[in-house]
Amino acid sequence: MKETAEFLKEIPIFAKLSDDELDMIKDISVVRKFAKDRIVFLEGEKFTGFYVVLSGSVKVYKLSGSGGETVLHILKPYRSFAEAPILTGETVYPACAEAIEDSLLYYIPAVEFRKLLQKSSSVAIKISEVLALRLTELNRRFGQLSAGVEGRLARYIVGEITLNGTIDKPEPFFVLSSSKKDLASQLGMAVETLSRALRKLKNQKIIRECSKRIFVADLKRLKEIS
């Protein structure tokens, strides 16, 4: 695992912060251990803070009335989650989170974090920009559930290149950190269906895949599908 200071620079929500500002984040944060299958928080529980994955992986999901799961994210190292209430003012967690392997999580308590935002307008502006983007992406993920297979996949790819800050590059890309089985679960489809959808986008020369990186060759067409 990387040193905390180096690690924080790779987290999108903190990417714009200076070294001094990162020190402020470190001063209010703690590392928590979660064994495989341990619940991090449940939907409806009081919101106390948000997390960053240091090692391992975490599943964020919603439960239906019948007890079924809708997976929203499979999060690997260097991804943050449960930030939305900071921006929206919600008092409870909007979804459930569970460690799907032994994991180390960086916990940023809400009360101290809000005090930091009030103290530093620079930190507040930089982080609010990223949080707004994350909230938009979360809403997009909910919308994926009612879209067709290709539409769900296209929305996912557009969301990932947006979150990773490569959307304005000549050939936007992101690293596919989860397995295709996990991604299929996240998008609400079978693995075979996901593979067919990926193959179709590749055949149409909309995307290409290289060493777990997905490159977007035709962003305009991808957005039209999404």
C-alpha positions as a printed NumPy array, in Angstrom:
array([[  0.   ,   0.   ,   0.   ],
       [  1.276,   3.457,  -0.82 ],
       [  2.075,   6.042,   1.829],
       [ -1.033,   8.001,   2.771],
       [  0.178,  11.34 ,   1.376],
       [  0.964,   9.802,  -2.006],
       [ -2.286,   7.846,  -1.938],
       [ -4.431,  10.932,  -1.338],
       [ -3.072,  12.614,  -4.461],
       [ -4.511,   9.775,  -6.549],
       [ -8.059,  10.14 ,  -5.202],
       [-10.192,  12.182,  -7.641],
       [-11.963,  14.075,  -4.847],
       [ -8.58 ,  15.266,  -3.502],
       [ -6.679,  15.513,  -6.795],
       [ -6.782,  19.324,  -6.968],
       [ -5.582,  19.908,  -3.408],
       [ -2.142,  21.237,  -2.536],
       [  0.213,  19.379,  -0.178],
       [ -0.78 ,  21.696,   2.676],
       [ -4.451,  21.066,   1.996],
       [ -3.855,  17.309,   1.88 ],
       [ -2.249,  17.592,   5.319],
       [ -5.538,  19.046,   6.574],
       [ -7.364,  15.968,   5.28 ],
       [ -4.849,  13.625,   6.918],
       [ -5.244,  15.379,  10.251],
       [ -8.965,  14.534,  10.498],
       [ -8.945,  11.044,   8.97 ],
       [ -8.416,   7.497,  10.249],
       [ -7.765,   4.077,   8.702],
       [-10.333,   1.351,   9.413],
       [-10.061,  -2.407,   8.794],
       [-12.999,  -4.383,   7.395],
       [-12.943,  -8.165,   7.057],
       [-14.461,  -9.84 ,   4.013],
       [-18.302,  -9.716,   4.034],
       [-18.408,  -7.103,   6.798],
       [-20.986,  -4.344,   6.323],
       [-19.485,  -0.838,   6.182],
       [-22.887,   0.838,   6.48 ],
       [-26.524,   0.157,   5.598],
       [-28.963,   2.288,   3.65 ],
       [-30.834,   4.55 ,   6.053],
       [-28.15 ,   4.535,   8.742],
       [-27.068,   7.916,  10.105],
       [-24.451,   9.495,   7.839],
       [-21.223,   9.988,   9.809],
       [-18.619,  10.311,   7.065],
       [-17.312,   8.966,   3.775],
       [-14.602,   6.498,   2.773],
       [-11.728,   5.858,   0.403],
       [-10.568,   2.327,  -0.473],
       [ -6.911,   1.845,   0.475],
       [ -6.77 ,  -1.886,  -0.246],
       [ -9.261,  -4.654,  -0.976],
       [-12.637,  -3.912,  -2.559],
       [-16.098,  -2.706,  -1.545],
       [-19.526,  -3.284,  -3.026],
       [-22.059,  -0.431,  -2.916],
       [-25.62 ,  -1.582,  -3.52 ],
       [-29.329,  -0.955,  -3.029],
       [-31.791,  -3.483,  -1.605],
       [-35.214,  -4.007,  -3.142],
       [-38.376,  -4.67 ,  -1.152],
       [-37.977,  -8.387,  -1.844],
       [-34.395,  -8.394,  -0.557],
       [-32.701,  -8.475,  -3.956],
       [-29.54 ,  -6.469,  -4.6  ],
       [-28.839,  -3.876,  -7.276],
       [-25.083,  -3.313,  -7.383],
       [-24.168,   0.334,  -7.999],
       [-20.381,   0.169,  -7.709],
       [-17.566,  -2.309,  -7.182],
       [-14.818,  -0.142,  -5.744],
       [-11.116,  -0.946,  -5.877],
       [ -8.191,   1.026,  -4.372],
       [ -8.06 ,   4.767,  -5.009],
       [-11.856,   5.154,  -5.221],
       [-13.946,   7.119,  -2.734],
       [-17.59 ,   6.524,  -1.847],
       [-20.521,   7.873,   0.197],
       [-19.537,  11.506,  -0.434],
       [-22.943,  12.608,  -1.781],
       [-24.51 ,  13.553,   1.597],
       [-21.731,  16.114,   2.109],
       [-23.107,  18.025,  -0.881],
       [-26.812,  17.239,  -0.579],
       [-27.134,  17.647,   3.184],
       [-28.707,  14.199,   3.576],
       [-28.469,  12.8  ,   7.097],
       [-28.468,   9.088,   6.181],
       [-26.521,   6.85 ,   3.833],
       [-28.403,   6.487,   0.501],
       [-27.174,   2.914,  -0.145],
       [-25.438,  -0.04 ,   1.502],
       [-21.716,  -0.836,   1.419],
       [-19.965,  -4.133,   2.13 ],
       [-16.341,  -5.276,   1.998],
       [-16.135,  -8.125,  -0.519],
       [-12.579,  -8.977,   0.546],
       [-10.409,  -7.982,   3.493],
       [-10.079,  -4.223,   3.088],
       [ -8.469,  -1.112,   4.524],
       [-10.621,   2.005,   4.243],
       [ -9.702,   5.623,   4.841],
       [-12.532,   7.227,   6.839],
       [-13.188,  10.983,   6.697],
       [-15.697,  12.019,   9.408],
       [-18.446,  14.361,   8.209],
       [-18.428,  16.838,  11.114],
       [-14.686,  17.508,  10.923],
       [-14.743,  17.559,   7.128],
       [-17.528,  20.16 ,   7.027],
       [-15.577,  22.29 ,   9.515],
       [-12.569,  22.062,   7.211],
       [-14.659,  23.206,   4.231],
       [-15.92 ,  26.18 ,   6.258],
       [-12.372,  27.039,   7.325],
       [-10.82 ,  26.845,   3.851],
       [-12.742,  28.293,   0.897],
       [-10.056,  26.944,  -1.454],
       [-10.573,  23.365,  -0.294],
       [-14.351,  23.829,  -0.358],
       [-14.412,  25.028,  -3.972],
       [-12.049,  22.332,  -5.258],
       [-13.867,  19.487,  -3.535],
       [-17.391,  20.772,  -4.257],
       [-16.633,  20.663,  -7.984],
       [-15.715,  16.979,  -7.748],
       [-18.624,  16.127,  -5.426],
       [-21.094,  17.696,  -7.835],
       [-19.659,  15.513, -10.587],
       [-19.946,  12.418,  -8.395],
       [-23.575,  13.222,  -7.551],
       [-24.384,  13.579, -11.235],
       [-22.717,  10.242, -11.895],
       [-24.703,   8.547,  -9.096],
       [-27.941,   9.799, -10.626],
       [-26.764,   8.481, -13.975],
       [-26.152,   5.047, -12.453],
       [-29.742,   4.91 , -11.213],
       [-30.901,   5.864, -14.697],
       [-28.918,   3.   , -16.194],
       [-31.278,   0.487, -14.655],
       [-34.088,   1.449, -17.04 ],
       [-31.887,   1.692, -20.145],
       [-31.133,  -1.049, -22.67 ],
       [-27.979,  -3.168, -22.482],
       [-25.87 ,  -1.04 , -24.818],
       [-27.224,   2.16 , -23.294],
       [-26.257,   1.03 , -19.781],
       [-22.756,   0.102, -20.904],
       [-22.316,   3.339, -22.853],
       [-23.469,   5.428, -19.87 ],
       [-21.064,   3.553, -17.633],
       [-18.129,   4.249, -19.964],
       [-19.027,   7.928, -20.334],
       [-19.307,   8.194, -16.553],
       [-15.929,   6.538, -15.981],
       [-14.   ,   8.727, -18.42 ],
       [-15.689,  11.772, -16.888],
       [-14.758,  10.764, -13.338],
       [-11.2  ,   9.948, -14.367],
       [-10.725,  13.329, -16.049],
       [ -9.856,  12.011, -19.518],
       [-13.059,  12.971, -21.354],
       [-11.369,  15.951, -23.065],
       [ -8.383,  13.931, -24.278],
       [ -8.141,  12.969, -27.98 ],
       [ -8.91 ,   9.371, -26.985],
       [-10.58 ,   9.267, -23.543],
       [ -9.87 ,   6.181, -21.437],
       [-10.263,   4.571, -18.019],
       [ -8.876,   1.497, -16.294],
       [-11.383,  -1.343, -15.871],
       [-10.503,  -2.102, -12.242],
       [-13.282,  -4.627, -11.563],
       [-13.756,  -8.013, -13.2  ],
       [-16.271,  -8.334, -16.025],
       [-18.368, -10.495, -13.715],
       [-18.529,  -7.672, -11.157],
       [-19.175,  -5.075, -13.854],
       [-22.005,  -7.159, -15.306],
       [-23.572,  -7.362, -11.845],
       [-23.157,  -3.61 , -11.424],
       [-24.914,  -2.96 , -14.752],
       [-27.647,  -5.507, -14.089],
       [-26.848,  -7.948, -16.884],
       [-25.308, -11.377, -17.455],
       [-21.571, -11.66 , -18.141],
       [-22.286, -13.056, -21.61 ],
       [-24.552, -10.092, -22.355],
       [-21.846,  -7.668, -21.256],
       [-19.274,  -9.425, -23.436],
       [-21.577,  -9.179, -26.475],
       [-22.205,  -5.482, -25.829],
       [-18.477,  -4.761, -25.488],
       [-17.734,  -6.739, -28.645],
       [-20.402,  -4.806, -30.568],
       [-18.946,  -1.434, -29.502],
       [-15.485,  -2.658, -30.521],
       [-16.71 ,  -3.909, -33.905],
       [-18.329,  -0.529, -34.522],
       [-14.951,   1.065, -33.655],
       [-16.548,   3.12 , -30.874],
       [-14.192,   1.713, -28.235],
       [-11.046,  -0.377, -28.067],
       [ -9.598,  -2.367, -25.161],
       [ -5.936,  -2.78 , -24.248],
       [ -4.566,  -4.282, -21.014],
       [ -7.672,  -3.505, -18.934],
       [ -7.858,   0.007, -20.347],
       [-10.966,   0.979, -22.283],
       [-10.286,   3.687, -24.903],
       [-13.107,   5.652, -26.534],
       [-12.437,   6.152, -30.23 ],
       [-15.789,   7.788, -31.039],
       [-17.151,   9.747, -28.082],
       [-19.963,  11.332, -30.078],
       [-21.455,   7.97 , -31.067],
       [-20.954,   6.594, -27.553],
       [-22.922,   9.521, -26.089],
       [-25.68 ,   8.985, -28.646],
       [-26.028,   5.36 , -27.53 ],
       [-26.066,   6.352, -23.864]])
